[in-house]
């Protein structure tokens, strides 16, 4: 630091003592500014130490982190949704309990009716698919199905699937039930069970 850039008049009372104390303090500060001999020169510090102190490194790492988080939010949103409740029904013949169809519901929007074999239906008749939950007043028609064909049925106007919901296939006139309710004999019947 060198000598102070100001001068103290030593002729003033106490000025000599102040000048001496100030000079001693400046000498102490000069000694603190000089590097100690035990410290390595600044250019020989380890590279990792300078990396951790680098502002550019931390800014770059922040940009990479935010980019990864944004990509994860865009690409993976469906991965973190809770699994939907699924239902399954095995429709069996009322007489001998032999399975004939399977109903699968993976969501509240659609059910699939899957045949397990071929069924002969008279030419003047059709199979009509019905469902009824415990708290409904009457069964609801899900449409006419062709024997042996897989069918996907939308449930647009119905409440969500429920445990123990009834599904059945009845033998109806060719155009379907004239009353909007099952009129013919039940060919296959079953209740929904929840599967995980």
SULNORGI-V738830 format. One record per residue. N is the residue number from 1. RES is the residue in one small letter. OMEGA is omega in whole degrees, -180 to 180 (none if undefined). BURIAL is + if it has 24 or more other ideal C-beta (glycine too) atoms within 12 Angstrom, else -. Layout:
N;RES;OMEGA;BURIAL, N;RES;OMEGA;BURIAL
This chain:
1;x;176;-, 2;x;-179;-, 3;x;-179;-, 4;x;-177;-, 5;x;179;-, 6;x;180;-, 7;x;179;-, 8;x;180;-, 9;x;-177;-, 10;x;180;-, 11;x;178;-, 12;x;178;-, 13;x;179;-, 14;x;-177;-, 15;x;-179;-, 16;x;-179;-, 17;x;179;-, 18;x;-179;-, 19;x;-180;-, 20;x;180;-, 21;x;180;-, 22;x;178;-, 23;x;179;-, 24;x;-180;-, 25;x;178;-, 26;x;178;-, 27;x;178;-, 28;x;-180;-, 29;x;177;-, 30;x;-179;-, 31;x;179;-, 32;x;-178;-, 33;x;180;-, 34;x;179;-, 35;x;177;-, 36;x;-177;-, 37;x;-179;-, 38;x;-179;-, 39;x;178;-, 40;x;176;-, 41;x;-173;-, 42;x;-178;-, 43;x;179;-, 44;x;177;-, 45;x;178;-, 46;x;-177;-, 47;x;-178;-, 48;x;179;-, 49;x;180;-, 50;x;178;-, 51;x;-179;-, 52;x;179;-, 53;x;-176;-, 54;x;178;-, 55;x;179;-, 56;x;178;-, 57;x;-178;-, 58;x;176;-, 59;x;178;-, 60;x;179;-, 61;x;177;-, 62;x;179;-, 63;x;179;-, 64;x;180;-, 65;x;179;-, 66;x;178;-, 67;x;179;-, 68;x;179;-, 69;x;179;-, 70;x;177;-, 71;x;180;-, 72;x;-180;-, 73;x;-179;-, 74;x;-172;-, 75;x;-171;-, 76;x;-175;-, 77;x;-180;-, 78;x;-178;-, 79;x;-173;-, 80;x;177;-, 81;x;179;-, 82;x;-179;-, 83;x;179;-, 84;x;177;-, 85;x;178;-, 86;x;179;-, 87;x;176;+, 88;x;179;+, 89;x;170;+, 90;x;179;+, 91;x;-177;+, 92;x;176;+, 93;x;-176;-, 94;x;-176;-, 95;x;-173;-, 96;x;178;-, 97;x;177;-, 98;x;-178;-, 99;x;179;-, 100;x;-178;+, 101;x;173;+, 102;x;175;+, 103;x;177;+, 104;x;176;+, 105;x;179;+, 106;x;177;-, 107;x;178;-, 108;x;-174;-, 109;x;-171;-, 110;x;171;-, 111;x;176;+, 112;x;176;+, 113;x;-173;+, 114;x;180;+, 115;x;176;+, 116;x;180;-, 117;x;180;-, 118;x;-179;-, 119;x;177;+, 120;x;179;-, 121;x;178;+, 122;x;-175;-, 123;x;-178;-, 124;x;-178;-, 125;x;175;+, 126;x;174;+, 127;x;177;+, 128;x;-175;+, 129;x;-176;+, 130;x;172;+, 131;x;177;+, 132;x;174;+, 133;x;-176;+, 134;x;-176;-, 135;x;177;-, 136;x;-180;-, 137;x;-176;-, 138;x;176;-, 139;x;179;+, 140;x;179;+, 141;x;175;+, 142;x;174;+, 143;x;178;+, 144;x;-179;+, 145;x;177;+, 146;x;179;-, 147;x;177;+, 148;x;-179;-, 149;x;176;-, 150;x;-177;-, 151;x;173;+, 152;x;-173;-, 153;x;176;+, 154;x;179;-, 155;x;-173;+, 156;x;-172;-, 157;x;-178;-, 158;x;173;+, 159;x;-179;-, 160;x;178;-, 161;x;180;+, 162;x;174;+, 163;x;178;-, 164;x;179;-, 165;x;-177;+, 166;x;172;+, 167;x;178;+, 168;x;172;+, 169;x;180;+, 170;x;177;+, 171;x;-175;+, 172;x;174;+, 173;x;-174;-, 174;x;-178;-, 175;x;-179;-, 176;x;-177;+, 177;x;179;+, 178;x;-176;-, 179;x;-176;-, 180;x;177;-, 181;x;-180;-, 182;x;179;+, 183;x;-176;-, 184;x;-180;+, 185;x;178;-, 186;x;178;+, 187;x;180;+, 188;x;-177;+, 189;x;178;+, 190;x;179;+, 191;x;-176;+, 192;x;172;+, 193;x;-179;-, 194;x;177;-, 195;x;-176;-, 196;x;none;-
